[in-house]
Amino acid sequence: MKTLSKAVLSSFVLTVVLSVGACKKSDQTISIPAPDTALNIKQTKALAPGMVAAANPHAVDAGLEVLRAGGSAVDAAIAVQTVLSLVEPQSSGIGGGAFMIVYDNKAGDVWFYNGRETAPASVTPEMFLDEDGKPLRYFDGIASGRSTGVPGVMVMLSKAHNDYGKTPWADSFEPAIKLADEGFAISPRMGGLIKMAASYGVLNRQEAAREYFFKEDGKTPHEIGFVRDNKPYAETLRALQKNPRALLEPPIANAIIAATHEEPLPGFMTLDDMANYQAQKEPALCGTYRSYTLCGAQPPSSGGIAVLSILGQLENFDMTALGNSLQGWQAFAESSFLAYADRDQYVADDDFVAVPVKEMLDKDYLKSRAALITMDKAMTDVKAGDPAGFIRGQDATPDSPGTSHFTIIDKSGLTVSMTTTVESVFGSQRMAGGFMLNNQLTDFSFKTHDDTGVPIANAPAPGKRPRSSMAPMIAFGPDGQLAFTTGSPGGSSIIAYTAKSIIGMVDWGLSPQEAIALPNVIARNGSIRLEENRLDPDIISGLEGLGHKVIRSKGEISGLHIIRRNPDGSYTGGADPRREGLAKSE
Ligand code: DON
């Protein structure tokens, strides 16, 4: 169990608590010198009505309904999540997991709530290897019973509700229950993805999913605009209203277990695995970028660490002067290469392996990494550094699309930044109780050792949480006041999407919406994938001219949702046009 201690932000010293232990959770407190202007996050005043930014209008409306009824940002998060589970089941849901950063403006605390799924007690490190010891084909792993981890998001929300709920737990479920009973029109994105999933031939394999997503012939997907109700989901939500752990106890737990035990590749989940599940809460991982302080997810997420690594390296460049130019993107891309290499190798569940968080984010270490970046040539042969005197095996964790990010500020100033996921589009392609089951365990490395025999940090193990890239963040400005929230879905690209949004707002002075609109540029594993339609063609050819292997992407699946606090205390939101959401005030 992780020790709980508070990240206290005083006027003179920003104290950050980092967890660096292996199995034993030794909390270590380090002091980061204060920036020029003293930090005093406690003083953040909330003058404005609340705001919700999320990936679907129904979810935004549900969150606002709860805020208007006097609910807190956490009460609203429960409503947003339970509606997303219904109207955006391809991305997140109550059968999945999540990370939530909460800024408690009254106490000045920034918390990391961890609702990541855990592996059942009887999994083996070889769970994703075939009989010949070779990694399973990725999609076979996804659409299997063994990819499902114990769902954690509702237990996590219940923990946060105990701390910050203002209205009764059950009230936040009403918007989703109503929508599930009455039905909702399938959105263009959901309809398109049902069609895509249908083309893989597995979403209609399990009876419950077949009946839900397909017409009576069991083959033709329901179309965009079809009004879909979901009575089993309404029933599940009623059970959750009475018992926040209802998913982890009979009878719903039995239904989940039965679905995961179906062929092919049946899983290992038991009622004990469910009963043992606990969400965790610890201080957020905070670091500085120029005169800002950014707080995000701790391990098992690599998101907070990798975003802070990219930024910490870029702190050695004048990104404002470089601007949205070839040189600006060259610096961003090379910094990303380095940060991804480090996170690939070192980050995993720190209850199981030592993660050298403090060393990875040490400013001198990041400066030495930044010294590898040149403006006139593409970096070749990118390797992880050695921040702490030990190495790990070359990672072999696969990646795929799913996930949603939302953010809420209530009128008291309580702030939530939450990224939530069933992992792949429609998770494991199986349903129970009207919701999708996650395939989060495919976020483990399928291989246990690299080709040289060195153990991989993110290999599966009983009770372990797979490494994530999710990076919900909350930023504080030079005046110590709340500055903005950010975060995105997108698998490992989350790190690049989120870092881009921060550079856009902090260095390039962009509004949330402008920062979201910047091209996505993902530099990882020796190539740069970039949005061809959003990036200046001269910059693209310039990057090629520097020797980069460029992959031109027609569009990316970021889903950045941002709320910025303006100097007058009002809020400006931004929603990613690449998804279907919006930002709206109370
Ligand atoms: O936790 C993770 O990093 C992944 N399960 C997230 C997957 C994801 O973001 C897919 N995105 N669209």
Residues whose N, C-alpha, C, O or C-beta is under 5 A from the ligand:
A	BS01	DON	S400 P401 G402 T403 T421 E423 D443 R467 S468 S469 M470 P489 G490 G491 I557
